[in-house]
Amino acid sequence: MFEMIPLFGPVPGGMELAVILLIAVLLFGANKIPKLARSTGEAMGEFKKGREEVEQELQEMQSSGSSTATEVESEPTTATETETETETQTETQTESES
């Protein structure tokens, strides 16, 4: 019914895997292979964690995107408004200190 198409070509069998393992041992040495595998696993875990965080942020943005946009548009604040508020607060503090 459905035919699966491999992404990277045929999957190596037993003999091919043995040759690949032998080449890896010759290149890296038997002592470094566990360290290499550990660091690769940690890197994959960090990548997966980062990907999940980005996906979660995108979902949050999509779910609250329309309500946030209307809030931002309904409450514009200009620099002059902020300066006026600051001056009013300063005057109030000065009067209360006197």
Backbone torsions as a table, in degrees:
resi	resn	phi	psi	omega
1	MET	NA	-66.5	176.4
2	PHE	-109.4	135.6	178.4
3	GLU	-107.6	125.8	-179.7
4	MET	-83.3	131.7	179.1
5	ILE	-109.6	119.6	-179.6
6	PRO	-66.9	145.7	-178.0
7	LEU	-74.5	-37.7	-173.1
8	PHE	-115.6	27.5	-179.8
9	GLY	90.2	-168.5	-177.4
10	PRO	-68.0	145.6	178.9
11	VAL	-79.6	131.3	-178.9
12	PRO	-65.5	142.9	179.7
13	GLY	-88.3	-160.9	-175.5
14	GLY	-63.7	-48.4	-177.5
15	MET	-67.9	-40.1	178.8
16	GLU	-64.0	-40.9	178.0
17	LEU	-63.8	-37.8	178.8
18	ALA	-63.8	-41.1	179.3
19	VAL	-67.2	-42.2	178.4
20	ILE	-62.1	-43.1	178.4
21	LEU	-63.6	-41.1	178.8
22	LEU	-62.9	-42.8	178.5
23	ILE	-64.5	-40.3	179.1
24	ALA	-63.4	-41.0	178.8
25	VAL	-65.1	-40.2	179.4
26	LEU	-67.1	-38.3	-178.2
27	LEU	-74.5	-47.3	-171.5
28	PHE	-100.6	-21.9	-175.3
29	GLY	88.5	151.0	-175.2
30	ALA	-67.0	-29.0	-177.3
31	ASN	-76.3	-28.9	-175.2
32	LYS	-88.0	-17.4	-176.5
33	ILE	-63.2	-45.3	177.4
34	PRO	-61.8	-37.4	177.9
35	LYS	-65.2	-40.9	178.9
36	LEU	-64.0	-43.1	179.2
37	ALA	-65.4	-40.0	179.8
38	ARG	-63.9	-46.7	-179.1
39	SER	-66.8	-34.0	176.4
40	THR	-65.5	-42.4	177.9
41	GLY	-63.6	-40.7	178.0
42	GLU	-64.7	-41.1	178.9
43	ALA	-64.0	-41.2	178.3
44	MET	-64.9	-37.8	177.6
45	GLY	-64.5	-43.3	178.4
46	GLU	-64.3	-39.9	178.3
47	PHE	-62.5	-44.7	-179.8
48	LYS	-63.2	-42.2	179.0
49	LYS	-61.7	-45.8	178.5
50	GLY	-63.3	-40.8	179.1
51	ARG	-63.1	-42.2	179.6
52	GLU	-65.2	-37.7	177.7
53	GLU	-64.1	-42.4	179.4
54	VAL	-65.8	-41.8	178.7
55	GLU	-62.9	-39.6	179.2
56	GLN	-65.8	-41.6	177.8
57	GLU	-62.2	-41.8	179.3
58	LEU	-63.9	-40.5	178.3
59	GLN	-64.9	-40.4	178.5
60	GLU	-64.8	-39.4	179.1
61	MET	-66.5	-38.2	179.5
62	GLN	-69.1	-39.3	-177.6
63	SER	-73.6	-32.5	-178.5
64	SER	-110.4	11.7	-176.4
65	GLY	-64.5	-44.8	-176.3
66	SER	-72.5	-37.8	-179.7
67	SER	-71.2	-36.0	178.8
68	THR	-67.5	-39.9	-179.3
69	ALA	-64.1	-39.0	179.9
70	THR	-71.5	-34.5	177.7
71	GLU	-65.6	-42.2	-179.2
72	VAL	-66.0	-40.7	-179.3
73	GLU	-70.1	-31.9	-176.0
74	SER	-80.3	-17.2	-177.3
75	GLU	-125.5	66.1	178.0
76	PRO	-76.9	139.0	178.2
77	THR	-122.5	126.7	179.8
78	THR	-101.7	167.9	-179.8
79	ALA	-65.5	-36.2	-178.8
80	THR	-68.0	-37.3	177.1
81	GLU	-62.7	-42.9	179.7
82	THR	-64.9	-41.7	178.3
83	GLU	-64.2	-40.7	179.7
84	THR	-64.1	-42.5	178.8
85	GLU	-63.3	-41.2	-179.9
86	THR	-65.4	-42.4	178.6
87	GLU	-63.5	-41.2	-180.0
88	THR	-63.9	-42.8	179.2
89	GLN	-64.9	-40.2	179.3
90	THR	-64.5	-42.9	179.1
91	GLU	-63.7	-40.4	179.7
92	THR	-64.8	-42.1	179.2
93	GLN	-66.2	-40.2	-179.8
94	THR	-64.5	-42.9	179.8
95	GLU	-65.5	-38.0	-178.1
96	SER	-72.8	-27.3	178.1
97	GLU	-75.2	-26.6	-176.2
98	SER	-75.5	NA	NA
